[in-house]
Amino acid sequence: MSDTEQPPRTTEQAEELAGSAAHELLSLAGADSFDAMVVLGSGWAGAVDTLGTPDIELDVTGLPGFHAPTAEGHTSVVRSMWVGEKRVAVFMGRIHLYEGHDALDVAHAVRTGVAAGARTVVLTGSAGSLRADIAPGQPVVVRDHINLTGRSPLVGATFVDLSRAYSERLREVAREVDPSLAEGVYVSTVGPQFQTPAELNVLRQSGADVVGRSIALEAIAAVGAGADVLALAMVSNDAMSAVFEPFEAEHALEVVTQRAQRLGEFLNRVLSRV
């Protein structure tokens, strides 16, 4: 964001800024609109190679309201791609609350994609498993979330129904493509610290299946903007093992990276059917 640009403070201002970014994105991409958008999480960058046919690649920091990610495994690139006859905007990284951004910043890419025409929003990320039957390397379709960030991308008298935040139709398509997929509840925390053993026990008792530091705020913004949401979390580590041994960030990232191309193929098949 430029020095002269004022950060949004309400949902309406955030949507106006996203509209400006969408206008520039479409102009630079030579597109009338996008049919869908994808946000790639930590370790997912390799998915772009098998997700679709590349069209044009841009640096989002040249668009209004965007900030460069600083977390490992995230870039500031957005790629326009073709998945069959659908034009898809693929954001190859995201920013997080723990990088010092507010919730409106975190949701900006999603709002921009929806303002550019995307009615389907696919959110991806890595997560720690809170269940013994969900192992590292296993993708989980998010059926619901618990937002423990204490933040919202909605500011002002904006009321959004989240009772069906994650589209049943899109989840059905995902299960048709891969019937072995697990479904679960994603709990979103701020980070960057990981949970203590006592905190992990509380999260598990609350009904959460996987834990991460993204997805929820973006999903809220997408639903608020009228889009259908599909979220997929790749399990990068057994979160409960932190009770016995330290977390290894490099190994967790590698778990996702090694499976990224296969995940891109999966997303291609899903988007081809919606």
Residue frames relative to the residue before (quaternion, step in Angstrom):
aa qw qx qy qz dx dy dz
M 1.0000 0.0000 0.0000 0.0000 0.00 0.00 0.00
S 0.4611 -0.7033 0.4662 0.2748 3.57 -0.84 0.96
D 0.6591 -0.5285 0.3663 0.3899 3.56 -1.28 0.42
T 0.7001 0.4709 -0.2634 0.4676 3.58 1.13 -0.65
E 0.5844 0.5938 -0.3608 0.4193 3.57 1.26 -0.29
Q 0.2994 -0.7598 0.5505 0.1735 3.57 -0.80 0.98
P 0.4353 -0.6964 0.4939 0.2857 3.60 -0.80 0.93
P 0.5258 -0.6431 0.4464 0.3325 3.60 -1.02 0.71
R 0.1929 -0.7933 0.5694 0.0961 3.55 -1.12 0.68
T 0.7414 0.2583 -0.1922 0.5888 3.59 1.29 -0.10
T 0.6677 -0.4794 0.3749 0.4287 3.56 -1.27 0.27
E 0.6521 0.5248 -0.3213 0.4427 3.58 0.92 -0.88
Q 0.6630 0.4892 -0.3075 0.4761 3.60 0.95 -0.83
A 0.6258 0.5327 -0.3321 0.4629 3.59 1.06 -0.75
E 0.6640 0.4964 -0.3011 0.4712 3.58 1.00 -0.81
E 0.6261 0.5282 -0.3388 0.4628 3.60 1.05 -0.70
L 0.6562 0.4991 -0.3061 0.4760 3.58 0.97 -0.88
A 0.6414 0.5149 -0.3168 0.4723 3.58 1.02 -0.80
G 0.6232 0.5404 -0.3373 0.4537 3.57 1.06 -0.71
S 0.6443 0.5080 -0.3183 0.4748 3.57 1.01 -0.78
A 0.6572 0.5021 -0.3062 0.4714 3.58 0.98 -0.87
A 0.6420 0.5285 -0.3214 0.4530 3.58 1.00 -0.83
H 0.6285 0.5405 -0.3328 0.4495 3.59 0.99 -0.85
E 0.6892 0.4638 -0.2844 0.4785 3.60 0.91 -0.90
L 0.6254 0.5421 -0.3394 0.4471 3.58 1.01 -0.79
L 0.6742 0.4898 -0.2942 0.4679 3.58 0.88 -0.91
S 0.6424 0.5292 -0.3222 0.4511 3.56 0.99 -0.83
L 0.6955 0.4704 -0.2709 0.4708 3.58 0.89 -0.96
A 0.6932 0.4597 -0.2702 0.4848 3.58 1.09 -0.70
G 0.3765 -0.7362 0.4812 0.2909 3.59 1.24 -0.24
A 0.5112 0.6502 -0.3968 0.3981 3.55 1.13 0.72
D 0.4597 -0.6494 0.5282 0.2966 3.55 -1.24 0.51
S 0.7671 -0.1723 0.1369 0.6026 3.54 1.11 -0.78
F 0.3728 -0.6708 0.5793 0.2749 3.54 -1.37 0.10
D 0.4232 -0.7023 0.5153 0.2492 3.56 -1.10 0.70
A 0.7970 0.0020 0.0409 0.6026 3.57 1.10 -0.70
M 0.1588 -0.7616 0.6133 0.1363 3.54 -1.31 0.20
V 0.1672 -0.7637 0.6190 0.0751 3.53 -1.24 0.62
V 0.1447 -0.7415 0.6465 0.1063 3.56 -1.09 0.77
L 0.2270 -0.7897 0.5602 0.1050 3.57 -0.66 1.15
G 0.3054 -0.7823 0.5242 0.1413 3.55 -0.82 1.04
S 0.7974 -0.3008 0.2208 0.4743 3.56 -1.32 -0.23
G 0.8364 0.1760 -0.1589 0.4941 3.55 -0.79 1.09
W 0.5991 0.6148 -0.3393 0.3847 3.58 1.28 -0.22
A 0.4033 0.7643 -0.4566 0.2115 3.63 1.19 -0.26
G 0.6467 0.5462 -0.3221 0.4239 3.59 1.00 -0.78
A 0.5284 0.6434 -0.4062 0.3765 3.59 1.23 -0.33
V 0.5775 0.6207 -0.3750 0.3750 3.57 1.13 -0.60
D 0.6194 0.5795 -0.3420 0.4045 3.60 1.12 -0.60
T 0.7750 0.2956 -0.1679 0.5328 3.59 1.14 -0.54
L 0.4893 0.6925 -0.4157 0.3291 3.57 1.28 -0.06
G 0.7891 -0.1997 0.1610 0.5581 3.57 0.99 -0.77
T 0.6285 -0.5134 0.4188 0.4074 3.55 -1.32 -0.30
P 0.3975 -0.7515 0.4679 0.2417 3.61 -0.55 1.12
D 0.2248 -0.7680 0.5900 0.1077 3.53 -1.12 0.77
I 0.7595 -0.2204 0.1892 0.5821 3.58 0.57 -1.17
E 0.2225 -0.7787 0.5786 0.0969 3.56 -1.14 0.71
L 0.0481 -0.8129 0.5797 -0.0287 3.58 -0.91 0.98
D 0.4054 -0.6549 0.5700 0.2862 3.55 -1.30 0.35
V 0.3977 -0.7648 0.4541 0.2253 3.58 -0.51 1.19
T 0.5713 0.6070 -0.3993 0.3818 3.60 1.12 -0.43
G 0.6008 0.5409 -0.3632 0.4632 3.57 1.28 -0.11
L 0.6309 0.5153 -0.3248 0.4806 3.57 1.32 -0.08
P 0.6249 -0.5640 0.3748 0.3885 3.62 -1.08 0.59
G 0.8528 0.2486 -0.1722 0.4257 3.54 -1.06 0.86
F 0.6228 0.5724 -0.3477 0.4045 3.60 1.21 -0.16
H 0.1820 -0.7476 0.6309 0.0998 3.53 -1.25 0.68
A 0.5015 -0.6447 0.4820 0.3172 3.58 -1.14 0.58
P 0.4467 -0.6753 0.5073 0.2953 3.61 -0.91 0.83
T 0.2328 -0.7675 0.5789 0.1471 3.57 -1.16 0.59
A 0.5541 0.6189 -0.3965 0.3909 3.60 1.22 -0.25
E 0.5569 -0.6103 0.4485 0.3410 3.56 -1.09 0.76
G 0.7793 0.3188 -0.2526 0.4766 3.54 -1.03 0.85
H 0.6874 0.4135 -0.2801 0.5273 3.59 1.30 0.17
T 0.0910 -0.7824 0.6136 0.0555 3.58 -1.06 0.75
S 0.5173 -0.6439 0.4718 0.3087 3.58 -1.31 0.22
V 0.4411 0.7083 -0.4370 0.3357 3.58 1.24 0.44
V 0.0675 -0.7285 0.6770 0.0802 3.54 -1.19 0.70
R 0.1333 -0.7992 0.5845 0.0439 3.55 -0.87 0.96
S 0.2995 -0.7073 0.6128 0.1857 3.53 -0.99 0.94
M 0.0033 0.8188 -0.5707 0.0627 3.58 -0.74 1.08
W 0.3276 -0.7001 0.5910 0.2307 3.50 -1.34 0.32
V 0.0537 -0.7430 0.6668 0.0209 3.53 -0.93 0.99
G 0.7607 -0.1259 0.0247 0.6363 3.52 0.09 1.31
E 0.7738 -0.2770 0.2346 0.5190 3.57 -0.70 -1.10
K 0.5632 0.6001 -0.3843 0.4183 3.56 1.26 0.15
R 0.2790 -0.7279 0.6015 0.1750 3.54 -1.02 0.87
V 0.0783 -0.8206 0.5652 -0.0338 3.54 -0.68 1.18
A 0.2628 -0.7305 0.6094 0.1609 3.57 -1.00 0.89
V 0.0913 -0.8098 0.5795 0.0070 3.57 -0.61 1.17
F 0.1767 -0.7754 0.6020 0.0724 3.55 -0.55 1.22
M 0.2506 -0.8277 0.4919 0.1007 3.57 -0.44 1.26
G 0.7753 0.1276 -0.1351 0.6036 3.52 1.00 0.91
R 0.1605 -0.7665 0.6132 0.1039 3.54 -1.34 0.21
I 0.3821 -0.6609 0.5733 0.2974 3.54 -1.32 0.12
H 0.2839 -0.7738 0.5543 0.1155 3.55 -1.22 0.58
L 0.6476 -0.4982 0.4034 0.4119 3.54 -1.27 0.29
Y 0.6830 0.5176 -0.3032 0.4167 3.59 0.91 -0.86
E 0.5921 0.5420 -0.3733 0.4652 3.59 1.27 -0.09
G 0.6314 -0.5625 0.3238 0.4243 3.58 1.26 0.11
H 0.5418 0.6186 -0.3991 0.4057 3.59 1.27 0.23
D 0.4272 -0.6761 0.5192 0.3014 3.55 -1.21 0.36
A 0.7284 -0.4631 0.2873 0.4152 3.55 -1.31 0.23
L 0.6174 0.5424 -0.3506 0.4491 3.60 1.06 -0.64
D 0.6282 0.5180 -0.3288 0.4784 3.59 1.07 -0.73
V 0.6568 0.5393 -0.3074 0.4281 3.55 0.89 -0.99
A 0.7365 0.4189 -0.2228 0.4821 3.59 1.01 -0.79
H 0.4342 0.7531 -0.4343 0.2360 3.60 1.24 -0.18
A 0.6466 0.5231 -0.3377 0.4406 3.61 0.91 -0.81
V 0.6514 0.5089 -0.3148 0.4665 3.57 0.98 -0.84
R 0.6630 0.4926 -0.3153 0.4673 3.58 0.88 -0.87
T 0.6309 0.5320 -0.3343 0.4551 3.58 1.04 -0.74
G 0.6638 0.5096 -0.3059 0.4541 3.58 0.90 -0.90
V 0.6661 0.4830 -0.3058 0.4791 3.57 0.95 -0.84
A 0.6417 0.5150 -0.3236 0.4672 3.60 1.01 -0.77
A 0.6694 0.4756 -0.2891 0.4921 3.58 1.22 -0.51
G 0.7246 -0.4792 0.2235 0.4421 3.57 1.25 0.34
A 0.5243 0.6630 -0.4167 0.3346 3.60 1.18 -0.37
R 0.1577 -0.7905 0.5865 0.0787 3.57 -0.73 1.06
T 0.6993 0.3457 -0.2482 0.5743 3.58 1.31 -0.17
V 0.0803 -0.7905 0.6072 0.0057 3.58 -0.79 1.08
V 0.1007 -0.7826 0.6138 0.0252 3.56 -0.74 1.13
L 0.1011 -0.7976 0.5946 0.0081 3.55 -0.65 1.18
T 0.0408 -0.8026 0.5950 0.0101 3.58 -0.83 0.93
G 0.1032 0.7908 -0.5995 0.0675 3.54 -1.24 0.38
S 0.4443 -0.6291 0.5420 0.3362 3.52 -1.33 -0.04
A 0.0498 -0.8100 0.5843 -0.0070 3.57 -1.15 0.52
G 0.4187 -0.6662 0.5518 0.2764 3.51 -1.29 0.39
S 0.4161 -0.7196 0.5005 0.2420 3.56 -0.99 0.83
L 0.2198 -0.7617 0.5990 0.1126 3.54 -1.09 0.84
R 0.6891 0.4409 -0.2599 0.5130 3.57 1.34 0.08
A 0.5299 -0.6559 0.4445 0.3025 3.55 -1.00 0.84
D 0.7158 0.4493 -0.2596 0.4673 3.61 1.09 -0.61
I 0.6507 0.4113 -0.3375 0.5418 3.61 1.26 0.27
A 0.1267 -0.8544 0.5039 0.0050 3.53 -0.22 1.35
P 0.6426 -0.4918 0.4059 0.4249 3.59 -1.23 0.34
G 0.7455 0.3439 -0.2915 0.4910 3.55 -0.98 0.95
Q 0.6315 0.5295 -0.3226 0.4656 3.57 1.30 -0.07
P 0.3186 -0.7409 0.5526 0.2103 3.62 -0.80 0.93
V 0.1449 -0.7804 0.6057 0.0566 3.56 -1.09 0.78
V 0.3168 -0.7179 0.5892 0.1925 3.56 -0.88 0.99
V 0.3592 -0.7441 0.5254 0.2033 3.57 -0.77 1.05
R 0.1612 -0.7962 0.5768 0.0855 3.58 -0.72 1.05
D 0.7832 -0.0212 0.0280 0.6208 3.58 1.28 -0.39
H 0.1892 -0.7889 0.5664 0.1450 3.58 -1.20 0.24
I 0.2535 -0.6908 0.6486 0.1948 3.49 -1.43 0.28
N 0.1922 -0.8041 0.5560 0.0857 3.57 -0.49 1.18
L 0.0076 -0.8209 0.5692 -0.0444 3.58 -0.29 1.29
T 0.4026 0.7256 -0.4746 0.2934 3.58 1.17 0.42
G 0.3604 -0.7278 0.5003 0.3002 3.57 1.15 -0.54
R 0.6523 0.4784 -0.3031 0.5039 3.59 1.29 0.30
S 0.1003 -0.7655 0.6298 0.0855 3.53 -1.35 0.28
P 0.4198 -0.6905 0.5213 0.2742 3.60 -1.09 0.64
L 0.6070 0.5122 -0.3457 0.4997 3.57 1.33 0.13
V 0.0165 0.7985 -0.5989 0.0585 3.55 -0.69 1.10
G 0.7096 0.3662 -0.3048 0.5192 3.55 -0.74 1.06
A 0.6901 -0.4651 0.3474 0.4321 3.55 -1.30 -0.14
T 0.3184 0.7214 -0.5306 0.3110 3.54 0.61 1.25
F 0.0480 -0.8267 0.5601 -0.0230 3.58 -0.41 1.23
V 0.0463 -0.8197 0.5691 -0.0454 3.55 -0.61 1.19
D 0.3668 -0.7269 0.5444 0.2017 3.57 -0.86 1.01
L 0.1012 -0.8180 0.5659 0.0216 3.60 -0.61 1.15
S 0.3435 0.7691 -0.4880 0.2288 3.61 1.20 0.28
R 0.7685 0.1662 -0.1167 0.6067 3.59 1.24 -0.44
A 0.0563 0.8613 -0.5020 0.0544 3.56 0.94 0.94
Y 0.7630 0.2985 -0.1617 0.5501 3.57 0.99 -0.85
S 0.4666 -0.7543 0.3965 0.2366 3.51 -0.34 1.38
E 0.4127 -0.7015 0.5298 0.2385 3.57 -0.77 1.06
R 0.6198 0.5530 -0.3431 0.4384 3.59 1.02 -0.77
L 0.6948 0.4597 -0.2810 0.4764 3.58 0.87 -0.91
R 0.6263 0.5241 -0.3374 0.4682 3.58 1.07 -0.67
E 0.6222 0.5280 -0.3374 0.4693 3.57 1.07 -0.67
V 0.6305 0.5196 -0.3302 0.4727 3.58 1.00 -0.80
A 0.6446 0.5230 -0.3192 0.4572 3.59 0.95 -0.87
R 0.6730 0.4856 -0.2956 0.4732 3.59 0.97 -0.82
E 0.6034 0.5422 -0.3557 0.4641 3.60 1.13 -0.60
V 0.6632 0.4970 -0.2981 0.4736 3.57 1.01 -0.83
D 0.7964 0.0039 0.0289 0.6041 3.58 1.00 -0.85
P 0.2373 -0.8189 0.5080 0.1222 3.60 -0.04 1.28
S 0.6271 0.5620 -0.3428 0.4164 3.61 1.18 -0.36
L 0.4510 0.7185 -0.4409 0.2932 3.60 1.25 -0.17
A 0.3403 -0.7034 0.5863 0.2137 3.53 -1.06 0.81
E 0.2272 -0.7310 0.6202 0.1711 3.56 -1.28 0.44
G 0.0894 0.8249 -0.5537 0.0703 3.55 -1.06 0.61
V 0.5216 -0.6009 0.5102 0.3263 3.50 -1.40 0.10
Y 0.2362 -0.7772 0.5761 0.0909 3.54 -0.81 1.12
V 0.1402 -0.7753 0.6089 0.0925 3.57 -0.83 0.94
S 0.2182 -0.7955 0.5595 0.0812 3.54 -0.78 1.11
T 0.0599 -0.7839 0.6180 0.0011 3.56 -0.84 1.06
V 0.6189 -0.5740 0.3839 0.3742 3.58 -1.24 0.28
G 0.1817 -0.7698 0.5866 0.1738 3.61 0.71 -1.03
P 0.5441 0.0646 -0.7503 -0.3699 1.52 -2.41 -0.61
Q 0.4992 0.6477 -0.4500 0.3588 3.61 1.17 -0.15
F 0.4126 -0.6686 0.5524 0.2786 3.54 -1.23 0.51
Q 0.6437 -0.5706 0.3593 0.3620 3.55 -1.25 0.36
T 0.4828 -0.6079 0.5388 0.3271 3.51 -1.27 0.48
P 0.6670 -0.4864 0.3542 0.4393 3.63 -1.18 0.29
A 0.6472 0.5136 -0.3278 0.4581 3.60 0.98 -0.77
E 0.6471 0.5143 -0.3146 0.4667 3.59 1.00 -0.82
L 0.6335 0.5315 -0.3294 0.4558 3.59 0.98 -0.81
N 0.6422 0.5169 -0.3221 0.4654 3.58 0.99 -0.77
V 0.6345 0.5200 -0.3246 0.4708 3.58 1.05 -0.78
L 0.6506 0.5179 -0.3177 0.4556 3.59 0.93 -0.88
R 0.6630 0.5003 -0.3092 0.4631 3.56 0.91 -0.86
Q 0.6697 0.4963 -0.2986 0.4647 3.58 0.97 -0.83
S 0.6253 0.5528 -0.3363 0.4361 3.59 1.19 -0.50
G 0.6000 -0.5793 0.3578 0.4200 3.58 1.26 -0.24
A 0.4766 0.6661 -0.4456 0.3612 3.59 1.25 0.13
D 0.2935 -0.7609 0.5585 0.1516 3.56 -1.14 0.74
V 0.7841 0.0640 -0.0228 0.6169 3.58 1.13 -0.71
V 0.2077 -0.7866 0.5730 0.0987 3.57 -1.16 0.61
G 0.1141 0.7869 -0.5976 0.1027 3.57 -0.99 0.90
R 0.4728 -0.6818 0.4938 0.2603 3.56 -1.32 -0.14
S 0.6913 0.4010 -0.2929 0.5248 3.60 1.07 0.66
I 0.6620 0.5826 -0.3656 0.2978 3.55 -1.29 -0.69
A 0.7171 0.4903 -0.3098 0.3865 3.64 0.53 -1.09
L 0.6975 0.4665 -0.2928 0.4585 3.61 0.76 -0.98
E 0.6400 0.5157 -0.3222 0.4697 3.58 1.03 -0.78
A 0.6385 0.5249 -0.3284 0.4571 3.60 1.00 -0.79
I 0.6302 0.5329 -0.3337 0.4555 3.58 0.96 -0.83
A 0.6749 0.4921 -0.2934 0.4651 3.59 0.89 -0.93
A 0.6500 0.5244 -0.3186 0.4483 3.58 0.97 -0.84
V 0.6567 0.4917 -0.3058 0.4832 3.57 0.94 -0.89
G 0.6434 0.5348 -0.3156 0.4477 3.57 0.99 -0.84
A 0.7026 0.4435 -0.2508 0.4967 3.56 1.17 -0.65
G 0.5971 -0.6279 0.3382 0.3672 3.58 1.28 0.11
A 0.5213 0.6459 -0.4125 0.3755 3.60 1.21 0.30
D 0.4456 -0.6360 0.5521 0.3035 3.55 -1.32 0.34
V 0.2064 -0.8160 0.5362 0.0631 3.57 -0.88 0.97
L 0.0282 -0.7266 0.6861 0.0229 3.50 -1.17 0.86
A 0.0494 -0.8018 0.5955 0.0074 3.58 -0.81 0.98
L 0.0691 -0.7915 0.6072 -0.0073 3.53 -0.99 0.93
A 0.1024 -0.7964 0.5956 0.0217 3.56 -0.69 1.14
M 0.2344 -0.7513 0.5999 0.1441 3.57 -0.80 1.02
V 0.3787 -0.7302 0.5228 0.2237 3.56 -0.73 1.06
S 0.1743 -0.8222 0.5397 0.0483 3.54 -0.55 1.23
N 0.8086 0.0168 0.0274 0.5875 3.58 1.19 -0.48
D 0.4721 -0.6146 0.5426 0.3240 3.51 -1.32 0.32
A 0.3188 -0.7917 0.4874 0.1844 3.57 -0.18 1.27
M 0.6571 0.5348 -0.3233 0.4215 3.58 0.99 -0.77
S 0.5649 0.6070 -0.3901 0.4003 3.61 1.19 -0.40
A 0.4950 0.6565 -0.4277 0.3755 3.60 1.28 -0.25
V 0.5301 0.6150 -0.4052 0.4202 3.56 1.26 -0.31
F 0.7824 0.3432 -0.1473 0.4984 3.56 1.13 -0.75
E 0.8197 0.0594 0.0050 0.5697 3.60 1.03 -0.70
P 0.5907 -0.6045 0.3935 0.3618 3.63 -1.13 0.59
F 0.5329 -0.6145 0.4879 0.3168 3.54 -1.28 0.58
E 0.1785 -0.7712 0.6042 0.0911 3.59 -1.00 0.89
A 0.3292 -0.7978 0.4752 0.1714 3.56 -0.17 1.33
E 0.6591 0.5223 -0.3204 0.4361 3.60 0.89 -0.89
H 0.6596 0.4988 -0.3135 0.4667 3.57 0.96 -0.85
A 0.6412 0.5325 -0.3249 0.4469 3.59 0.97 -0.84
L 0.6561 0.4993 -0.3076 0.4749 3.59 0.96 -0.85
E 0.6408 0.5387 -0.3183 0.4448 3.58 1.01 -0.82
V 0.5900 0.5796 -0.3632 0.4290 3.59 1.05 -0.74
V 0.6973 0.4483 -0.2645 0.4928 3.58 0.94 -0.89
T 0.6473 0.5517 -0.3214 0.4163 3.57 0.87 -0.97
Q 0.6601 0.5304 -0.3050 0.4358 3.58 0.95 -0.87
R 0.7459 0.3863 -0.2072 0.5015 3.58 1.16 -0.55
A 0.3936 0.7778 -0.4382 0.2194 3.57 1.30 -0.08
Q 0.6750 0.4951 -0.3252 0.4398 3.62 0.82 -0.86
R 0.6398 0.5114 -0.3252 0.4727 3.57 1.03 -0.75
L 0.6301 0.5245 -0.3256 0.4710 3.57 1.09 -0.71
G 0.6168 0.5393 -0.3391 0.4623 3.58 1.09 -0.70
E 0.6312 0.5225 -0.3257 0.4717 3.58 1.01 -0.80
F 0.6372 0.5279 -0.3216 0.4603 3.57 1.02 -0.83
L 0.6728 0.4906 -0.2979 0.4668 3.59 0.88 -0.93
N 0.5925 0.5650 -0.3540 0.4521 3.59 1.08 -0.71
R 0.6939 0.4757 -0.2761 0.4647 3.56 0.86 -0.96
V 0.6350 0.5206 -0.3302 0.4655 3.58 1.05 -0.73
L 0.7068 0.4637 -0.2716 0.4600 3.59 0.78 -1.05
S 0.6069 0.5653 -0.3532 0.4329 3.58 1.12 -0.56
R 0.7181 0.4540 -0.2344 0.4726 3.58 1.21 -0.58
V 0.6564 0.5236 -0.3337 0.4285 3.61 1.14 -0.33
